[in-house]
Amino acid sequence: MLLGRASSYGRYCAIAGAIVLLASCGGRADDPPATADAPAAQPRPESPPEAPTPTHAIGGTLAGLTSGSLVLQLNSGADLKLSADGKFSFATPLAEGSAYEVSVRTQPLWQFCKVSNGSGNAATQVTGVTVNCAEAQATVSTLAGSGTEGMLDGDGLSAEFARPRGVRVDAAGNLYVTDTRYKLIRKVSPSGAVTTVAGSGAGGSLSDPFDLILDAAGNIYLTELMGNTVRKVTPAGVVSTLAGSGSFSSVDGHGISASFNQPSGIAFDAQGNLFVGDSQGQKVRKIAPDSEVSTFAGSGAQGTGDGTGGSATFTVPAGIAMDAAGNMFVTDFGSHVVRKITPQGEVTTPFGTRNTSGSVDGKGNAATFSFPVGIAMDSSGSLYVADSTTHVIRRITPDGMVKTLAGSKGRSGARDDVGAAASFNTPYGVAVDANGTVYVADQFNHKIRKITPTPAP
């Protein structure tokens, strides 16, 4: 009896101990049987980032550029302006495998450049594009004038001139010409149509017009060589006297109280001052916007001395061209040289051999001129000079090299042709447009000639 009770009591204690043990482990007696935990969900591995598409620069080498600038274009989009020979590369690279094509968008003045190895697919860095530039040839033609001395308006070769001397081109490509014998100002359209704009008497008469310049409003300012005045012609054709009394002297003063002695070339600076070659006064004169006339350079004595302001001397200063920095280039007719005058009035002689007449090409003072008259400057800084008695047009590049652009040295004629095969007869005035085309007042051929840069064969 006691043994049975003891056994029951032992079984009770064993069960109770098991319950306590289970509770101490966080379980309860009535919990369901434990099962193994399910494995936690693993995150999906991320895809590796896509590798960037390689890009490659497009470039090459430029050779033969002598002056001015060249604009290259990549795939009809990105432009690259180059001003010197050497390596080049477009700023924006192309994706690997992209097609590329390099072309010339803008040619330099008086040169033609060609691209080689300029297209393909950019599989790697492109460095083999080559651009080679060569001098243009000067093709001479007659824009207007029959060659018969007269004053007839008309189209192209049906019109007449009588000793044209000065010529200027406006922004629209129209030419304005001083037509000396009949004392007229003529206008020549880009197509060659010739009309008379002043001097016929309607707005006032002129006296021996020599050179001319236009302002932004379309007013014409002209020198009258034997009239000793500077005149103004409005777009309506009204003529007035800006400065000069008409007497043969070289006296400073205001407006018509001042005097000139055979004024020739004329040019504006950026401030609106006019500068005049006072040819027999042996000075360069300045006309301020308020019409005050002063002497800018030249003592009045004849000579070829360099110096500043009144300490310099000239021998018949004729044509004037102005650069963007305000420097003047003056043809010194009697001493066969081209002079330079800074904005401070310092006079030097950069081109030509003093008092030596000739037509020798060369650099700086090694070159020779023969009674140079008209002078003009293009946008690249090259000068063009009408060398009157050798019947040629000269070009001076920014590096100081003087070359004969067109005309047969020492031989007059009226032949339209290329370079030295063409001919002129005492060319006086020159002008140059934005494309580098040169216009010539061919005085004793009574024509307006045109010199166009064309590719050499």
C-alpha positions in Angstrom: 0.0 0.0 0.0 2.7 2.4 1.0 4.8 1.2 -2.0 2.0 2.0 -4.4 1.5 5.4 -2.9 5.2 6.1 -3.1 5.3 5.1 -6.7 2.5 7.4 -7.6 4.1 10.2 -5.7 7.4 9.6 -7.6 5.6 9.7 -10.9 4.0 13.0 -9.9 7.2 14.6 -9.0 8.9 13.5 -12.2 6.1 15.0 -14.3 6.1 18.2 -12.3 9.9 18.5 -12.7 9.5 18.1 -16.4 6.9 20.8 -16.5 9.2 23.2 -14.5 12.1 22.4 -16.9 10.0 23.1 -19.9 8.7 26.4 -18.5 12.2 27.5 -17.7 13.0 27.0 -21.4 10.1 29.3 -22.5 7.7 26.6 -23.2 4.4 25.5 -21.7 3.1 22.1 -21.1 0.3 22.6 -23.5 2.5 24.0 -26.4 2.5 22.0 -29.5 5.6 20.0 -30.3 8.5 22.2 -31.5 9.3 22.2 -35.2 12.5 23.4 -37.0 12.5 27.1 -38.1 11.9 27.7 -41.9 15.1 29.3 -43.5 15.0 33.1 -43.8 14.3 34.5 -47.3 17.6 35.6 -48.9 17.7 39.0 -50.9 18.1 38.6 -54.7 21.6 39.5 -55.8 21.6 42.9 -57.6 22.5 43.1 -61.3 26.0 44.5 -61.8 25.9 48.2 -63.2 26.3 48.6 -66.9 29.7 49.6 -68.0 29.8 53.2 -69.4 30.1 53.4 -73.2 33.7 54.5 -74.0 34.2 57.8 -75.8 36.9 58.9 -78.1 38.3 62.3 -79.1 38.4 63.4 -82.8 41.5 65.3 -83.8 44.4 65.6 -86.1 46.9 68.0 -87.6 46.7 71.4 -89.4 49.4 72.5 -91.8 49.9 75.5 -94.2 47.8 78.2 -92.5 49.6 81.5 -93.1 47.1 84.1 -91.7 43.6 84.5 -90.4 41.6 81.5 -89.1 40.0 78.3 -90.3 36.7 76.8 -88.9 36.3 73.1 -88.9 33.1 71.3 -88.3 32.4 67.8 -86.8 29.3 65.9 -88.0 27.6 69.2 -89.0 27.5 70.2 -85.4 30.5 71.1 -83.3 32.8 73.9 -84.6 36.5 74.3 -84.0 38.3 77.6 -84.8 42.0 77.3 -85.6 44.5 80.1 -86.0 47.8 78.3 -86.2 49.3 75.1 -87.5 49.7 72.1 -85.2 47.6 69.4 -83.4 43.9 70.0 -82.9 41.1 68.1 -81.2 37.3 68.8 -81.0 36.1 69.5 -77.5 33.3 67.0 -77.4 34.3 63.3 -77.8 32.1 60.7 -79.6 30.7 57.4 -78.3 32.7 54.4 -79.4 31.6 53.2 -82.7 29.9 56.5 -83.7 30.4 57.8 -87.2 32.4 61.0 -87.6 33.0 63.4 -90.5 35.3 66.5 -90.3 34.7 69.2 -92.9 35.8 72.8 -93.5 33.0 75.2 -92.5 34.9 78.6 -93.1 38.0 78.9 -95.2 40.7 81.4 -94.2 41.0 84.5 -96.4 43.1 83.9 -99.5 43.6 80.2 -98.7 41.8 77.0 -99.4 42.1 74.1 -96.9 41.3 70.4 -97.6 40.6 67.6 -95.1 42.1 64.1 -95.6 41.2 61.0 -93.5 38.3 63.0 -92.2 35.6 60.4 -91.8 35.1 56.9 -90.3 33.9 55.3 -87.1 35.4 56.1 -83.7 36.7 52.8 -82.6 39.5 54.4 -80.6 41.1 57.9 -80.2 41.2 59.6 -83.7 44.3 61.5 -84.3 44.9 61.0 -88.0 42.7 63.7 -89.6 44.9 66.0 -91.7 44.0 69.5 -92.9 46.3 71.1 -95.4 46.0 74.7 -96.6 47.3 76.3 -99.8 47.4 79.8 -101.2 44.5 80.8 -103.4 45.0 82.1 -106.8 43.9 85.6 -107.8 41.3 85.5 -110.5 40.8 89.0 -112.1 37.6 90.0 -113.8 35.8 93.2 -114.8 32.9 94.0 -112.6 31.8 97.2 -114.3 32.9 99.6 -117.1 33.1 99.2 -120.8 36.6 100.8 -121.0 35.2 103.8 -122.9 35.7 107.0 -120.9 32.3 108.4 -120.1 29.6 108.8 -117.4 26.8 106.4 -118.6 25.0 104.4 -116.0 24.1 100.9 -116.8 24.7 97.2 -116.0 28.2 95.9 -115.8 30.2 96.3 -119.0 27.6 98.7 -120.5 28.3 101.4 -117.9 31.1 104.0 -118.3 33.6 105.5 -115.9 36.1 108.3 -116.4 39.3 107.9 -114.4 37.9 106.2 -111.2 40.3 106.7 -108.2 38.7 105.9 -104.9 36.6 102.8 -104.1 34.9 101.5 -100.9 32.6 98.6 -100.2 29.7 98.7 -97.7 28.3 95.9 -95.5 25.8 94.9 -98.2 28.5 94.5 -100.9 27.8 97.8 -102.8 30.7 99.7 -104.1 31.1 103.5 -104.0 33.5 105.1 -106.4 34.9 108.5 -106.9 34.7 109.1 -110.7 37.2 111.9 -111.2 36.8 113.5 -114.6 33.1 114.2 -114.4 33.2 114.8 -110.7 30.8 112.1 -109.7 30.2 109.5 -107.0 29.0 106.2 -108.5 27.4 103.2 -106.9 28.0 99.7 -108.1 25.7 96.9 -106.9 27.1 93.4 -106.2 25.6 92.4 -109.6 27.5 95.3 -111.4 24.6 97.7 -111.9 26.0 101.3 -111.9 24.1 104.4 -110.8 25.2 108.0 -110.0 24.5 109.0 -106.4 26.2 112.5 -106.2 27.8 115.2 -108.2 25.2 115.4 -111.0 24.0 118.7 -109.6 20.8 117.8 -107.9 22.2 117.8 -104.4 25.3 119.9 -105.0 28.4 119.7 -107.2 31.8 118.2 -106.4 35.3 119.3 -107.3 37.9 116.6 -108.1 36.8 113.8 -105.8 39.7 111.6 -104.8 38.9 109.1 -102.0 35.9 108.3 -99.9 34.6 106.5 -96.8 31.1 105.7 -95.4 29.8 105.9 -91.9 27.2 103.5 -90.3 24.3 105.7 -91.3 25.3 105.6 -95.0 26.8 109.1 -95.2 29.7 109.4 -97.6 32.8 111.5 -96.7 35.1 112.4 -99.5 38.3 114.3 -100.2 38.5 116.8 -103.0 42.1 116.8 -104.2 42.2 120.1 -106.0 39.2 121.5 -104.1 41.1 121.2 -100.9 38.0 120.3 -98.9 36.4 117.3 -97.2 32.8 116.9 -98.2 29.8 115.0 -96.9 27.1 113.4 -99.0 23.9 112.2 -97.3 22.0 109.1 -98.4 19.6 111.5 -100.1 22.5 112.9 -102.2 22.7 116.3 -100.4 26.3 117.6 -100.5 27.9 119.9 -97.8 31.4 120.9 -96.8 32.6 119.3 -93.6 36.0 121.0 -93.4 38.4 123.0 -95.5 38.3 126.6 -96.8 39.4 125.6 -100.3 42.7 127.3 -100.2 46.0 125.5 -100.9 47.4 125.5 -97.3 47.6 123.3 -94.3 46.2 125.2 -91.3 44.4 123.7 -88.3 41.1 125.1 -87.2 37.4 124.5 -87.0 35.4 123.2 -90.0 35.7 125.5 -93.0 38.2 127.8 -91.2 40.8 125.0 -91.5 42.6 124.4 -94.7 44.1 121.4 -96.6 46.6 121.1 -99.4 45.4 118.5 -101.8 43.8 116.0 -99.4 43.8 112.4 -100.6 43.2 109.3 -98.5 40.5 109.2 -95.8 39.6 106.8 -93.0 37.5 106.6 -89.8 38.7 105.3 -86.4 36.4 103.6 -83.9 35.8 106.9 -82.1 34.4 108.6 -85.2 37.4 110.7 -85.9 38.3 111.2 -89.6 41.9 111.0 -90.7 43.0 112.6 -94.0 46.3 112.3 -95.9 47.1 115.9 -96.6 49.3 115.0 -99.6 51.0 118.3 -100.4 50.8 119.5 -96.8 53.0 116.4 -96.0 50.8 115.7 -93.0 48.1 113.4 -91.7 45.3 115.5 -90.4 42.5 114.6 -87.9 38.9 115.8 -88.0 37.1 115.3 -84.7 33.4 114.6 -84.6 32.8 118.3 -83.7 34.7 119.2 -87.0 37.8 120.5 -85.2 40.8 119.9 -87.5 44.2 119.3 -86.1 47.6 117.8 -87.3 48.0 114.3 -86.1 51.4 113.5 -87.6 54.0 115.2 -89.9 56.0 118.4 -89.5 55.0 119.7 -92.9 58.5 119.2 -94.3 59.0 116.7 -97.0 61.0 113.6 -96.0 60.8 110.0 -94.7 61.8 110.5 -91.1 60.2 108.4 -88.4 59.2 110.0 -85.2 56.2 110.9 -83.0 53.6 113.4 -84.2 55.1 116.6 -85.6 58.7 115.2 -85.5 57.9 112.7 -88.4 58.1 113.6 -92.1 56.2 112.4 -95.2 56.5 112.7 -98.9 53.0 112.9 -100.3 50.9 110.8 -97.9 48.1 109.3 -100.0 45.9 106.3 -98.9 44.9 105.4 -95.4 43.7 102.1 -93.9 42.9 101.6 -90.2 43.2 98.4 -88.2 41.0 97.3 -85.3 43.6 98.6 -82.7 43.5 102.1 -84.2 46.8 101.9 -86.0 46.9 103.6 -89.4 48.8 102.4 -92.4 49.6 105.2 -94.9 50.9 104.9 -98.4 53.7 107.4 -98.7 53.4 108.0 -102.4 56.6 110.0 -103.0 58.9 107.8 -101.0 57.5 104.4 -102.2 56.9 103.0 -98.7 54.0 102.2 -96.4 54.1 104.0 -93.0 52.5 103.0 -89.8 51.1 105.4 -87.2 50.0 104.3 -83.8 47.1 105.8 -81.9 49.7 107.8 -79.9 51.1 109.3 -83.2 54.3 107.3 -83.4 55.3 106.9 -87.1 57.4 104.0 -88.4 58.2 102.6 -91.8 57.4 98.8 -91.7 57.2 98.1 -95.5 59.1 99.2 -98.5 62.6 100.6 -99.1 62.7 104.4 -98.7 63.1 106.3 -101.9 63.5 103.2 -104.0 60.9 102.6 -106.7 60.3 99.0 -107.7 58.1 95.9 -107.4 60.3 93.4 -105.6 58.5 91.0 -103.3 60.0 90.4 -99.9 59.6 90.9 -96.2 59.2 94.3 -94.6 61.8 96.8 -95.8 63.3 94.3 -98.3 60.2 94.8 -100.6 59.9 97.8 -102.9 56.8 99.7 -104.1 56.4 102.2 -106.9 54.1 105.2 -106.1 51.6 103.3 -103.9 48.2 105.0 -103.6 45.2 103.0 -102.4 45.4 100.8 -99.3 42.8 98.5 -97.6 42.9 96.0 -94.8 40.9 92.7 -94.5 39.5 91.1 -91.4 42.6 88.9 -90.9 45.0 91.9 -90.9 46.4 91.6 -94.4 46.9 94.8 -96.4 46.2 95.4 -100.1 48.1 98.1 -101.9 47.6 99.6 -105.4 51.1 100.0 -106.7 50.2 102.5 -109.4 53.1 102.8 -111.8 54.0 99.1 -111.8 50.4 98.4 -112.5 50.0 95.7 -109.8 48.1 95.0 -106.6 50.3 93.9 -103.7 49.3 92.0 -100.6 51.0 92.3 -97.2 50.3 89.5 -94.7 50.4 90.0 -91.0 53.9 88.5 -90.8 55.1 91.4 -93.0 55.6 89.5 -96.2 54.9 91.5 -99.3 53.7 89.6 -102.4 52.3 90.6 -105.8 48.7 89.5 -105.8 47.7 90.3 -109.4 48.9 92.2 -112.4 51.9 92.1 -114.8 54.8 94.1 -113.2 55.6 97.1 -115.2 53.2 96.4 -118.0 49.9 98.2 -118.3 46.9 96.5 -119.9 43.3 95.4 -119.3 43.4 91.7 -119.4 41.2 89.5 -117.2 43.1 86.5 -116.1 44.8 84.8 -113.2 47.6 86.4 -111.1 50.5 87.8 -113.2 48.7 87.0 -116.4 46.1 89.7 -115.7 46.9 93.4 -116.2 45.9 96.9 -114.9 46.5 100.4 -116.1 47.5 102.7 -113.2 45.4 101.2 -110.4 44.6 103.8 -107.7 41.9 102.7 -105.3 41.5 99.3 -103.5 38.8 97.9 -101.3 38.2 94.5 -99.8 35.0 92.8 -98.6 34.3 90.3 -95.8 35.1 87.4 -98.1 38.5 88.7 -99.1 37.4 89.8 -102.6 39.4 92.8 -103.7 38.0 95.6 -105.8 40.2 98.0 -107.8 39.6 101.4 -109.3 41.5 100.8 -112.5 42.0 104.5 -113.3 43.1 104.6 -117.0 41.2 101.5 -118.0 38.1 103.3 -116.8 36.9 100.2 -115.1 36.1 98.6 -111.8 38.0 95.3 -111.5 37.4 92.4 -109.2 40.0 90.0 -107.8 38.5 86.8 -106.4 40.3 84.2 -104.4 39.9 80.8 -106.2 41.4 77.4 -105.5 44.6 76.7 -107.4 44.4 73.8 -109.8 
